[in-house]
Amino acid sequence: MANTTKPLILHAHATGPNPFKIAAALEFLQVPYVVKLWDFGPDPTKGVKGAAFLAINENGRVPALEDPNTGVVSWESGACMNYARRVYDKGNVLGPKGDGEQGRVDFEKWEYFLLTTLGPMTGQTNWYRYYNAVRNDDALKRYVEQTERCYSVLEGQLKKTGGESILPGGITAVDLHFEPWVRQHAYAQISLDPYPTVKKWLEKMGNLKEIQDAYKKIKEAPKP
Ligand SMILES: N[C@@H](CCC(=O)N[C@@H](CS)C(=O)NCC(=O)O)C(=O)O
């Protein structure tokens, strides 16, 4: 049967980690999509803080996901991910794969841990390392420690599957949430030496065709 799904529009940035999660999910779900890249900044037609993008996401951040098949617009990578799962994951490709309520809660625990903790702590590490207008060693130290603490928690969890997936039972959307952030470890100057299972998992993720295709699609999208 011909696939009549119209391509979704994934609003992204060439390097920011969050849109890659959604591209990866759409690859796993085999949902067609096109990528529209935006600059970081206030340009009215090209920037995430400009009028054209703020009409899509009033928070001025990517990803945002427009679905012409349903008319639904989502933003915040957690909301985009869960929209894609609810509407397009009829075969439970992206989990939760664990049983019953505990399985669903385990999925959400790790999803929220990335969205509220590992992602933002890494973001603050990057901010104080590279972008803050004045040097603030105290803030940098605090966020590096917190980011490393998150890696240590993730290492403990990944050991349970020997680095195969964050949750037992195989790759889920949870792995897709973590992958682009952990991939940035070198930029954040977080060594993976103390976290060998995280390293193993990251290598495995990077070899998956769906992950490679997601990165290719965003990297090769027309520049804003
Ligand atoms: N909590 C949001 C974070 C989104 C976010 O911070 N996106 C970055 C790119 S990865 C962005 O758009 N930054 C632009 C800016 O801060 O102006 C999510 O998970 O989607």
PDBQT file of the ligand as one rigid body, heavy atoms in Angstrom, charges set to zero:
ROOT
HETATM    1  N1  LIG A 301      13.684  21.988  26.679  1.00  0.00    +0.000 N 
HETATM    2  C1  LIG A 301      13.757  22.235  25.271  1.00  0.00    +0.000 C 
HETATM    3  C2  LIG A 301      15.096  22.840  24.946  1.00  0.00    +0.000 C 
HETATM    4  C3  LIG A 301      15.170  23.337  23.529  1.00  0.00    +0.000 C 
HETATM    5  C4  LIG A 301      16.473  24.066  23.295  1.00  0.00    +0.000 C 
HETATM    6  O1  LIG A 301      17.144  24.553  24.216  1.00  0.00    +0.000 OA
HETATM    7  N2  LIG A 301      16.840  24.148  22.027  1.00  0.00    +0.000 N 
HETATM    8  C5  LIG A 301      18.047  24.830  21.645  1.00  0.00    +0.000 C 
HETATM    9  C6  LIG A 301      18.748  24.037  20.535  1.00  0.00    +0.000 C 
HETATM   10  S1  LIG A 301      19.157  22.414  21.051  1.00  0.00    +0.000 SA
HETATM   11  C7  LIG A 301      17.683  26.203  21.094  1.00  0.00    +0.000 C 
HETATM   12  O2  LIG A 301      16.747  26.320  20.338  1.00  0.00    +0.000 OA
HETATM   13  N3  LIG A 301      18.440  27.244  21.474  1.00  0.00    +0.000 N 
HETATM   14  C8  LIG A 301      18.224  28.542  20.937  1.00  0.00    +0.000 C 
HETATM   15  C9  LIG A 301      18.281  29.622  21.961  1.00  0.00    +0.000 C 
HETATM   16  O3  LIG A 301      18.515  29.311  23.127  1.00  0.00    +0.000 OA
HETATM   17  O4  LIG A 301      18.060  30.766  21.589  1.00  0.00    +0.000 OA
HETATM   18  C10 LIG A 301      13.551  20.936  24.476  1.00  0.00    +0.000 C 
HETATM   19  O5  LIG A 301      13.813  19.858  25.017  1.00  0.00    +0.000 OA
HETATM   20  O6  LIG A 301      13.108  21.013  23.322  1.00  0.00    +0.000 OA
ENDROOT
TORSDOF 0
